[in-house]
Amino acid sequence: MATALAENTIATLKVLRQSEQGAFLDGGTGNTNDDILLHRDQQTTPVTIGDEVTVFLYKDPKGRMTASMRLPAMSVGQIGYVEVINRTSFGCFVEVGTERGIFMPHAEMRGRPQVGEKVWVRLYEDKSGRLAVSMDVDDAMRRAAKPAEAAVLGSEIRGAIYNITAEGAFFITPERWLAFIHRSEMTRSLKVGEMVKARVTYKREDGRLNASMRPVKEAALVSDGDTLLTYLGQRNGRMPYSDKSASDIIKAKFGFSKAAFKRAIGHLMKDGLVYQEEGWTFLTDKGKEAFLKANDGNNAKGHHEEECGR
């Protein structure tokens, strides 16, 4: 007994007859009503009666099994960076080069990718033999990756994030290098699938990289200090945060780690711009002058740019 053909599968079928619409392929039942239409628009090359044609099977809007010679751009087990083209209550569909998108169930998602976003996926066959995709790509990434021998410490790299854990984010570069950004080295929240730029901070023995979104310490010290000085200046010179505050509160409020916060506060205290008392941080008179001077400078710059733009 012939195996029933299923949608979202790839099959090699014989061309039985031609019509104005296209070619009809053997549905495997012996009943011509079950033959499958390969429309002329879905033929990548002309076909003739007797040809064996490899096609992607899907159902048209009327629920009829239909064929297309446009096959997935990747094979089962391979990974690809693809666009989400539709969402349903059961999951979403992604563009892989076929006439219709390939389904990704909720259980195979990481986060909730939205239409128009791109994510890394792996093509697989589900228990019924239908093609589907999963965002569980870690093993496939490791197999596809290359050692980052040519990477230079301190240089900028970019890539698309394929996984985010409690520890941080993993991404792959166009050179197929794998890199990791620890949460303490992030300057903002990240999403699986998004492109990110980071600085190489460490080359690991296994050929992978550690990276940071933060500027080098000297620049970060000034940048973080300016952030805190501005925050204090805009709040009457006081804030209920100090080097005794919890790290998660500091991260949520300012976007940098507790260690970076303490370095910046220490730098401001050394310069006599702030002092701490009972868990609060206050601007000194010198700090208030520094804030006003910086604010006047920014205003003057804005006025100058406005005048130049007239």
Long-range contacts (C-beta under 8 A, 24 or more apart in sequence): 2-28, 2-29, 3-28, 4-28, 5-36, 5-57, 5-65, 6-57, 6-128, 6-129, 6-130, 7-57, 7-58, 7-59, 7-65, 7-130, 8-57, 8-58, 8-102, 8-103, 8-130, 8-131, 8-132, 9-56, 9-57, 9-129, 9-130, 9-131, 10-54, 10-55, 10-56, 10-57, 10-71, 10-72, 10-131, 11-54, 11-55, 11-57, 12-52, 12-53, 12-54, 12-55, 13-52, 13-53, 13-55, 13-67, 14-50, 14-51, 14-52, 14-53, 15-47, 15-48, 15-49, 15-50, 15-51, 15-52, 15-53, 16-49, 17-49, 18-48, 18-49, 23-47, 23-49, 23-53, 25-53, 25-55, 25-67, 27-65, 36-65, 36-66, 36-67, 37-64, 37-66, 37-67, 38-66, 38-67, 38-68, 38-69, 39-66, 39-68, 42-66, 42-67, 42-68, 42-69, 42-70, 42-99, 43-69, 44-69, 44-70, 45-69, 56-98, 56-99, 58-98, 58-99, 58-100, 66-99, 68-98, 68-99, 70-97, 70-98, 70-99, 71-97, 71-98, 72-96, 72-97, 72-98, 72-102, 72-123, 72-131, 73-97, 74-123, 75-123, 76-123, 76-124, 76-125, 76-131, 77-122, 77-123, 77-124, 77-140, 78-122, 78-123, 78-140, 79-120, 79-121, 79-122, 79-123, 79-137, 79-140, 79-141, 79-144, 80-120, 80-121, 80-123, 81-118, 81-119, 81-120, 81-160, 82-118, 82-119, 82-120, 82-121, 82-133, 83-116, 83-117, 83-118, 84-113, 84-114, 84-115, 84-116, 84-117, 84-118, 84-119, 85-115, 86-115, 87-114, 87-115, 94-119, 94-121, 94-133, 96-123, 96-133, 102-131, 102-132, 102-133, 103-130, 103-132, 103-133, 104-132, 104-133, 104-134, 104-135, 105-132, 108-132, 108-133, 108-134, 108-135, 108-136, 109-135, 110-135, 110-136, 110-163, 110-164, 110-192, 111-164, 111-191, 111-192, 111-193, 113-192, 113-193, 117-191, 117-193, 117-194, 118-160, 118-193, 119-192, 119-193, 120-160, 120-162, 120-172, 120-192, 120-193, 135-162, 135-192, 137-162, 137-163, 138-162, 138-163, 138-170, 141-170, 141-172, 141-178, 142-178, 144-172, 144-176, 145-172, 145-176, 145-177, 145-178, 145-207, 145-208, 146-175, 146-176, 146-177, 146-207, 147-177, 147-207, 148-175, 148-177, 148-178, 148-179, 148-203, 148-207, 148-208, 148-209, 149-207, 150-175, 151-177, 151-200, 151-203, 151-209, 152-200, 153-200, 153-201, 153-202, 153-203, 154-199, 154-200, 154-201, 154-216, 155-199, 155-200, 156-197, 156-198, 156-199, 156-200, 157-197, 157-198, 157-199, 157-200, 157-209, 157-211, 158-195, 158-196, 158-197, 158-198, 159-195, 159-196, 160-193, 160-194, 160-195, 160-196, 161-190, 161-191, 161-192, 161-193, 161-194, 161-195, 161-196, 162-192, 162-193, 163-192, 164-190, 164-191, 164-192, 169-196, 171-196, 171-198, 177-207, 177-208, 177-209, 178-207, 178-208, 178-209, 179-208, 179-209, 179-210, 179-211, 180-208, 180-209, 180-210, 180-211, 181-210, 181-211, 181-212, 181-213, 182-210, 182-212, 184-257, 184-259, 185-211, 185-212, 185-213, 185-214, 186-213, 187-213, 187-214, 187-255, 187-256, 188-213, 188-255, 214-256, 214-260, 217-263, 220-256, 220-260, 221-263, 221-264, 221-267, 224-254, 224-256, 224-260, 224-261, 224-263, 224-264, 225-264, 225-267, 225-268, 226-294, 227-254, 227-256, 227-264, 228-254, 228-261, 228-264, 228-265, 228-268, 228-274, 228-281, 229-268, 229-273, 229-274, 229-283, 229-287, 229-290, 229-291, 229-294, 230-291, 230-294, 232-274, 232-281, 232-282, 232-283, 232-287, 232-291, 233-283, 233-287, 233-288, 233-291, 233-292, 233-295, 237-282, 237-283, 237-287, 237-288, 238-280, 238-281, 238-282, 238-283, 239-280, 239-281, 240-279, 240-280, 241-280, 241-281, 242-276, 242-279, 242-280, 242-281, 243-276, 244-279, 245-279
